Amino acid sequence: MSAPLPYVLVLYYSRSGATASMARYIAEGVESTGGIQARLRCVPSVSTTCEAVEPDIPEEGAIYAELDDLRHCAGLALGSPTRFGNMAAPLKYFLDTTTNLWINGTLINKPACAFTSTSSLHGGQESTLLTMLVPLLHHGMVYAGLPYSEVELLSTTTGGTPYGATHVAGARSDRQIDEHERRLCHAQGKRIAKLALALNTLQETN
Ligand SMILES: Cc1cc2nc3c(=O)[nH]c(=O)nc-3n(C[C@H](O)[C@H](O)[C@H](O)COP(=O)(O)O)c2cc1C
């Protein structure tokens, strides 16, 4: 029996669907690489009412992530809507459950990237990506942005940054991902997939 393919975990939170759409384009970029798969997972909302209110399986979209999804990934693409220039609490809440992985150095030398969606063009995309980068560095991951060889970075008038893929969803969250944004999501997925394959040997020596 052949060994299972390595995978990039595309892990995100999304309330109105914009970040979820980006996640699907990033997953397409991962899978276009060959020899590696994308595993789409989301995290549930958190509530000030501290009772378990979410069903075990979401009504739509990707299923909820488990720590094992993160433990066994070859690379990570982390997505969140921007919340006051920061990542959304549900994603931070999930990351705060990863102490055991940190103690054991499980994610050291694995490549990671981040992506986000905002309602406004200057609403804090880059600061959000920086907040998402911080816990990844603490885990010893190798953070990858987008290089300017991705020409859309020079011509986009909407989303897309060297810190990672972004999308401007508009005030009503109804603006679709445009061609520049889509290509940059795809490029980000492809880049993480290539890095995951290249760094695989390094991970095995951890
Ligand atoms: C509490 C809260 C804070 C937000 N803060 C920002 C912000 O700082 N800048 C911005 O442009 N949009 C902000 N937004 C809008 C979301 O980032 C935007 O609608 C995003 O596209 C939603 O992604 P989703 O469809 O994946 O949930 C905020 C939304 C909420 C609910």
The ligand as an SDF file (V2000), in Angstrom:
LIG
                    3D

 31 33  0  0  0  0  0  0  0  0999 V2000
  -15.9310   42.7630   15.1700 C   0  0  0  0  0  0  0  0  0  0  0  0
  -15.5220   43.0670   13.7690 C   0  0  0  0  0  0  0  0  0  0  0  0
  -14.4020   43.8240   13.5420 C   0  0  0  0  0  0  0  0  0  0  0  0
  -14.0070   44.1220   12.2300 C   0  0  0  0  0  0  0  0  0  0  0  0
  -12.8910   44.8800   12.0320 N   0  0  0  0  0  0  0  0  0  0  0  0
  -12.5390   45.2400   10.7650 C   0  0  0  0  0  0  0  0  0  0  0  0
  -11.3920   46.0630   10.5350 C   0  0  0  0  0  0  0  0  0  0  0  0
  -10.6230   46.4010   11.4410 O   0  0  0  0  0  0  0  0  0  0  0  0
  -11.1410   46.4410    9.2500 N   0  0  0  0  0  0  0  0  0  0  0  0
  -11.9390   46.0680    8.2040 C   0  0  0  0  0  0  0  0  0  0  0  0
  -11.6970   46.4900    7.0720 O   0  0  0  0  0  0  0  0  0  0  0  0
  -13.0020   45.2240    8.3900 N   0  0  0  0  0  0  0  0  0  0  0  0
  -13.3070   44.8180    9.6480 C   0  0  0  0  0  0  0  0  0  0  0  0
  -14.3790   43.9750    9.8470 N   0  0  0  0  0  0  0  0  0  0  0  0
  -15.0700   43.4170    8.6680 C   0  0  0  0  0  0  0  0  0  0  0  0
  -14.5500   42.0190    8.3190 C   0  0  0  0  0  0  0  0  0  0  0  0
  -13.1340   41.9270    8.3980 O   0  0  0  0  0  0  0  0  0  0  0  0
  -14.9470   41.6650    6.8780 C   0  0  0  0  0  0  0  0  0  0  0  0
  -16.3480   41.7630    6.7530 O   0  0  0  0  0  0  0  0  0  0  0  0
  -14.4600   40.3130    6.4460 C   0  0  0  0  0  0  0  0  0  0  0  0
  -14.4790   40.2580    5.0250 O   0  0  0  0  0  0  0  0  0  0  0  0
  -15.3400   39.1530    6.9640 C   0  0  0  0  0  0  0  0  0  0  0  0
  -14.7950   37.9080    6.5670 O   0  0  0  0  0  0  0  0  0  0  0  0
  -15.6850   36.5890    6.5280 P   0  0  0  0  0  0  0  0  0  0  0  0
  -16.6940   36.7620    5.4320 O   0  0  0  0  0  0  0  0  0  0  0  0
  -14.7160   35.4970    6.2380 O   0  0  0  0  0  0  0  0  0  0  0  0
  -16.3280   36.4400    7.8780 O   0  0  0  0  0  0  0  0  0  0  0  0
  -14.7680   43.6510   11.1360 C   0  0  0  0  0  0  0  0  0  0  0  0
  -15.9040   42.8540   11.3830 C   0  0  0  0  0  0  0  0  0  0  0  0
  -16.2810   42.5500   12.6680 C   0  0  0  0  0  0  0  0  0  0  0  0
  -17.5110   41.7030   12.9180 C   0  0  0  0  0  0  0  0  0  0  0  0
  1  2  1  0
  2  3  1  0
  2 30  2  0
  3  4  2  0
  4  5  1  0
  4 28  1  0
  5  6  2  0
  6  7  1  0
  6 13  1  0
  7  8  2  0
  7  9  1  0
  9 10  1  0
 10 11  2  0
 10 12  1  0
 12 13  2  0
 13 14  1  0
 14 15  1  0
 14 28  1  0
 15 16  1  0
 16 17  1  0
 16 18  1  0
 18 19  1  0
 18 20  1  0
 20 21  1  0
 20 22  1  0
 22 23  1  0
 23 24  1  0
 24 25  2  0
 24 26  1  0
 24 27  1  0
 28 29  2  0
 29 30  1  0
 30 31  1  0
M  END
$$$$
